Amino acid sequence: MRMIDHFISGGTAGLAAARKGKVMDPNNGGQQAEVVLGGADALERAVAAAQAAQPAWAAMNPQRRARVMFEFKALVEKHMDELAHMLSAEHGKVIADSKGDVQRGLEVVEFCCGLPHVLKGEHTQGAGPGIDVTSLRQPLGIGAGITPFNFPAMIPLWMGAVATSVGNAFILKPSERDPSVPNRLAELFLEAGMPEGIFQVIHGDKEMVDLILDHPAISAVSFVGSSDIAQYVYSRGVAAGKRVQAMGGAKNHGIVMPDADLDQVVGDLCGAAFGSAGERCMALPVVVPVGAETAEKLKAKLIPAIEALKVGISTDPDAQYGPVVTAEHKARIEGWIAKAIEEGSELVIDGRGFAMQGHEEGYFMGPTLLDHVTPDMDSYHNEIFGPVLQIVRAADFEEALALPSKHQYGNGVAIFTRNGHAAREFAARVNVGMVGINVPIPVPVAYHSFGGWKRSGFGDTDQYGMDGIAFWTKKKKITARWPDGGGDGSNAFVIPTMG
Ligand code: NAD
């Protein structure tokens, strides 16, 4: 059986692993590889390598660090097909989605190619007589990233590219469900000229996460995953004196106003609700038609479009989505569908019991559509994270606005309308972190930033963009006085002081 090891310093660690995890094959069912579930020995080794390498990396001029990012970008593009196939084989998403996963991460790498400009800092000449003040950003030292299964390339790159390009060493603890791509990214960073010990990967589960959170040499932890674990990671990391950002789960709503272009909405919803089998934190699993007439018209158009969706194996170029990640996750999604029916939702299309010919053991699900879902239902309140779309009907704009605003999650939301005023009002008032206007998945580009509100994000900085730079650096403020050295003692410099 293929064994996936840690990537420590310049290669595989070769440590004896007391525990191992199973890496499943979502397309065919069954186990395809083993991954080491590491402990303190692996983490200590990675920290020692990081401590040895980081000072010289931080001292390197930023342009040279940026050149590593340029080289890395070229290497990832060269290996795009290989990475996408590796990713699809463990995650189950179709190749086009895997390429998107890599590409969205690469856009953050592109942002990091411009790091010398961003790190220039601020300077005031003459803040007092003969006094200059400089604010500059310095790396934290060693940072860690803990990432979910659903974007095994993009999210490690959101964190790892920013953390390393500003001069930190970065230790990644990826999801144990699809661990191969992170190791390959580590190899490519090395090939791009990054020194050993700057981007490392250690595999594990909760035990490793706790070791990271408690380790005194790790200054910052960036986490992305489900909300209860995000909150736990945030609290424990902060209690240990670390800087922590922790992105959590989501239940994104798409509001459909009566004047929306319904054909566009249906096309967008089919991609946003079912693409990647709904395993996206920016999926749109809830659609909110405004008014009974909009609801009926939308439903009539949605049903045939959803029924026409093509589910297939990850390598099928015609498939719109592939299997979900594990048999346990499939059972969990089916459990939520049963719960929604029990709670009184109308089952319009049932995706359970779907079998893919020739891949009967794979973790496939057909698309599910539920109508008359209401805010008091557990199946509305919680994240399902599968190919399931719920219709929650709203009587008017205010009721529609209140739904995502009051929901426990506040990651993304979209409004579909031709009315500029309604869109503007919605964007201004909705209590959610990322808003799309006629855009179904409002993932902001790499030079803005990504982050949700409420239980979708703990901590006060977003991922990537200038927030990423702020998270992975600390600000130093230097106030300097250079006397003219006249020697007669007559220099009366005044340094500004507080109070
Ligand atoms: P998860 O929370 O199960 O796992 C995330 C990470 O935490 C993994 O590395 C895992 O090994 C680790 N972990 C698991 N159990 C733990 C525990 N008890 N204690 C400490 N660490 C633990 O998430 P997942 O199933 O891999 O990913 C899906 C979730 O991630 C969904 O909720 C999705 O919405 C969320 N997500 C959020 C964003 C965002 O930006 N907000 C992006 C992608 C995914």
Residues whose N, C-alpha, C, O or C-beta is under 5 A from the ligand:
A	BS01	NAD	I146 T147 P148 F149 N150 K173 P174 S175 E176 G204 D205 K206 V209 V224 G225 S226 S227 I229 M247 G248 G249 A250 C281 S456
